Amino acid sequence: MLQGLCSGFVNAERGLLNCGTMQHPRSPSTGKPARHAPPAKADQVIEELRPGQSIELLQELHILTREGKLNQDTRRKLKQVYHLYQFIAPLLEEVSAKGRPFTLADHGAGKSYLGFILYDLFFNVAHPGEKTGGHIYGIETRAELVEKSRTLAQKLGFARMTFLNLLVAEATVSDQLPAQVDIVTALHACDTATDDAIAFGLHKQARHMVLVPCCQAEVAGVLRKNKALSLSKTPLAELWRHPLHTREFGSQITNVLRCLQLEAHGYDVTVTELVGWEHSMKNELIIASRPSAPNAAKTRQAQARLQEVLAELNLGELTARFASPA
């Protein structure tokens, strides 16, 4: 999923502070003095850094150099990290509002850039020294990345992080995760990995899902296979008659089906841009939130529309993936 959050974060326009104002609070995880931003020299002001932010983490993630400096590329990356955090932070605050510890599962975590940044900005920057509870789970299939993340979390004193070497299907039934998870993230999860994360979120009754799909190919493959039949049935098949259009339309309709699927399970869905087009073409951010009392009429309508779209586009063989019973 994330190779440094892949190529896609975005411009952040708020919360950019002068690191010369930073203090050195104790880590809320370990109680030991945390290694945070040192006083900047007059010619080394890094306005993007926030009070309490872990310099050591940013260096380990190669956002800062070993000398604590930013270049043009890493400055842009840091701003993109902040912008992504702006989408997720309100969800963390909401699920923590009543003093109940939140749980967040990050699927396809890779090197766990997202989990580490969320942990640092939420616990060390937004709530330093507070008894705010929560736990972040990074789920990744590559054992070597899981081990590296465990080592880094221990080194930084990020005690409320757990890294699991599991497939999504395994994570769904694993006793290493709680029965219910508040927030599910899947950023740049390729092809059907996003669908697996959605299935996990539905099973875990997630209150929120934050998804950035990537490289959708499955639906395009079915469109391609059934193209001749579709062309004989409906003029709409002209939308994907040419191979390039098949790929692009397949990617587009995949996310449409995902949004309908989430709405069919009672979620309110928002679709927006994650990054400017100049940064990445994989630009779509889907945020799904399930209200305490979903709108039954809206849910039934989404279920019906989902079935209609699958039938109209000759995608009936994908019913089990997108239209499982709510």
Residue pairs with C-beta under 8 A, 6 or more apart in sequence:
1 107
1 108
1 109
1 110
1 186
1 187
1 188
1 189
1 190
1 193
1 214
2 108
2 109
2 110
2 111
2 112
2 113
2 114
2 187
2 188
3 110
3 111
4 61
4 62
4 77
4 111
4 113
5 80
5 81
5 84
5 113
5 114
5 187
5 188
6 187
6 188
6 214
6 280
6 282
7 279
7 280
7 282
8 80
8 187
8 188
8 212
8 274
8 275
8 279
8 280
8 282
8 283
9 77
9 79
9 80
9 81
9 83
9 84
9 274
9 275
9 279
10 79
10 80
10 83
10 84
10 273
10 274
10 275
10 276
10 279
11 79
11 80
11 83
11 275
11 276
12 79
12 80
12 81
12 82
12 83
12 85
12 86
13 83
14 82
14 86
15 50
15 82
16 47
16 48
16 50
16 79
16 82
17 47
17 48
17 49
17 50
17 51
18 40
18 45
18 46
18 47
18 49
19 37
19 38
19 40
19 45
19 46
19 47
19 49
20 39
20 40
20 45
21 51
22 36
22 37
22 38
22 39
22 49
22 50
22 51
22 52
22 53
23 36
23 51
23 52
24 33
24 34
24 36
25 34
25 36
25 52
25 124
25 128
25 129
26 32
26 33
26 34
26 129
27 33
27 34
27 124
27 157
28 123
28 124
28 127
28 128
28 129
28 130
28 132
29 123
29 157
29 158
29 159
29 160
30 157
30 159
32 157
34 52
34 54
34 124
34 157
35 54
35 55
35 56
36 51
36 52
36 53
36 54
36 55
36 124
37 46
37 49
37 51
37 53
37 55
37 68
38 55
38 68
40 46
44 68
44 69
46 68
46 69
46 70
48 70
48 75
48 78
48 79
48 82
49 55
49 58
50 121
50 125
51 125
52 124
52 125
52 128
53 120
53 121
53 124
53 125
54 120
54 124
54 156
55 64
55 68
56 155
56 156
57 116
57 117
57 120
57 156
58 64
58 78
59 65
59 66
59 68
60 152
60 155
60 156
61 111
61 113
61 116
61 117
62 74
63 70
63 74
63 77
63 78
63 81
64 70
64 74
65 71
65 74
70 78
80 275
80 279
81 117
82 121
84 114
84 187
84 274
85 117
85 118
85 121
87 210
87 285
87 287
88 118
88 183
88 185
88 210
89 121
89 122
89 126
91 182
91 183
91 207
91 208
91 210
91 289
92 102
92 104
92 118
92 122
92 134
92 183
94 207
95 102
95 182
95 183
95 207
95 208
96 102
96 132
96 133
96 134
99 133
100 133
101 133
101 134
101 135
102 133
102 134
102 135
102 182
102 183
103 134
103 135
103 137
103 178
103 180
103 181
103 182
103 183
104 115
104 118
104 134
104 135
104 136
104 137
104 181
104 182
104 183
104 184
104 185
105 137
105 139
105 171
105 177
105 181
105 183
105 184
105 185
105 200
105 204
106 112
106 114
106 115
106 136
106 137
106 138
106 139
106 185
106 186
106 187
107 139
107 168
107 171
107 184
107 185
107 186
107 189
107 193
107 196
107 197
107 200
108 139
108 140
108 141
108 186
108 187
108 188
108 189
108 190
108 193
108 197
109 115
109 138
109 139
109 140
109 145
109 149
109 163
110 140
110 142
110 145
111 145
111 148
111 149
112 138
112 140
112 145
112 149
112 152
112 161
112 163
114 185
114 187
115 136
115 137
115 138
115 149
115 161
116 149
116 152
116 153
116 156
116 158
116 161
118 136
119 136
119 158
119 160
119 161
120 158
122 132
122 134
123 132
123 134
123 160
133 160
134 160
135 160
135 161
135 162
136 160
136 161
136 162
137 161
137 162
137 163
137 164
137 177
137 181
138 146
138 149
138 161
138 162
138 163
138 164
139 163
139 164
139 166
139 168
139 171
140 146
140 149
140 163
140 164
140 165
140 166
141 165
141 166
141 167
142 165
143 165
146 163
146 164
146 165
149 161
149 163
150 163
152 158
153 159
153 161
153 163
162 176
164 171
164 174
164 176
164 177
166 174
166 176
168 193
168 196
168 197
168 199
168 200
169 196
171 177
171 200
172 199
172 200
172 203
172 204
177 204
178 204
179 204
180 204
180 205
180 206
181 200
181 201
181 204
181 205
181 206
182 206
182 207
182 208
183 206
183 207
183 208
183 209
183 210
184 197
184 198
184 200
184 201
184 204
184 206
184 208
184 209
184 210
185 197
185 209
185 210
185 211
186 193
186 194
186 197
186 198
186 209
186 210
186 211
186 212
187 210
187 211
187 212
188 212
188 214
188 282
189 196
189 197
189 211
189 212
189 213
189 214
190 214
190 215
191 214
191 215
191 216
191 217
191 218
192 218
192 321
194 211
194 213
194 214
194 216
194 258
195 258
195 321
195 322
197 209
197 211
198 209
198 211
198 258
198 261
198 262
199 324
200 206
201 209
201 288
202 265
202 324
205 290
206 290
207 289
207 290
208 287
208 288
208 289
208 290
209 262
209 267
209 286
209 287
209 288
210 285
210 286
210 287
211 258
211 285
211 286
211 287
211 288
212 274
212 282
212 284
212 285
212 286
213 254
213 255
213 258
213 282
213 284
213 286
214 282
215 282
216 250
216 251
216 254
216 255
217 250
218 254
218 318
218 321
219 250
219 251
219 253
219 254
219 257
219 315
219 318
220 240
220 246
220 247
220 249
220 250
220 251
220 254
221 250
222 314
222 315
222 317
222 318
223 230
223 240
223 246
223 249
223 250
223 253
223 313
223 314
223 315
224 240
224 243
224 246
224 250
226 314
226 315
227 237
227 240
227 241
227 246
229 314
230 236
230 237
230 240
230 313
230 314
231 237
231 238
231 241
233 314
234 312
236 312
236 313
239 245
239 249
240 246
240 249
240 250
253 309
253 313
255 271
255 284
255 286
256 309
257 306
257 309
257 310
257 315
257 318
257 322
258 286
258 322
259 269
259 271
259 286
259 288
260 302
260 305
260 306
260 309
260 322
261 306
261 322
261 323
262 269
262 286
262 288
263 269
263 298
263 299
263 302
264 299
264 302
264 303
264 306
264 323
264 326
265 290
265 299
265 326
266 290
266 291
266 294
266 295
266 299
266 326
267 288
267 289
267 290
267 294
268 288
268 289
268 290
268 291
269 286
269 287
269 288
270 286
270 287
270 288
271 284
271 285
271 286
271 287
272 285
272 287
273 283
273 284
273 285
274 280
274 283
274 284
274 285
275 283
276 283
277 283
299 326
303 323
303 326
306 322
306 323
307 319
307 323
309 315
310 316
310 318
310 319
310 322
310 323
